[in-house]
Amino acid sequence: MLAYRELSNEDLFSEEWVAVPLHPREMPGYKSTRIACEQCGEGINYDREIHRDEKILCEACASPETRYYQPLP
């Protein structure tokens, strides 16, 4: 802990210019179209739709095994 208090920022850190690509949905205030899942009707925001077998699906319908819940038999 003593070294962190006594060493200068230049000795502790390095800095460099970088580029970080961000999708527009990562920006504050981003608005996207709302699309309905063709299987369950759920609204899909932020370009999260999945195109499968010429259908537009939400993530839960496209991969039911990854849902946070599983229907009871």
Secondary structure, DSSP 8 states (H G I E B T S, - for coil): -HHHHHS-HHHH-----------GGGSTT-----EE-TTT--EE-TT--EEETTEEE-HHHH-GGGSSS----
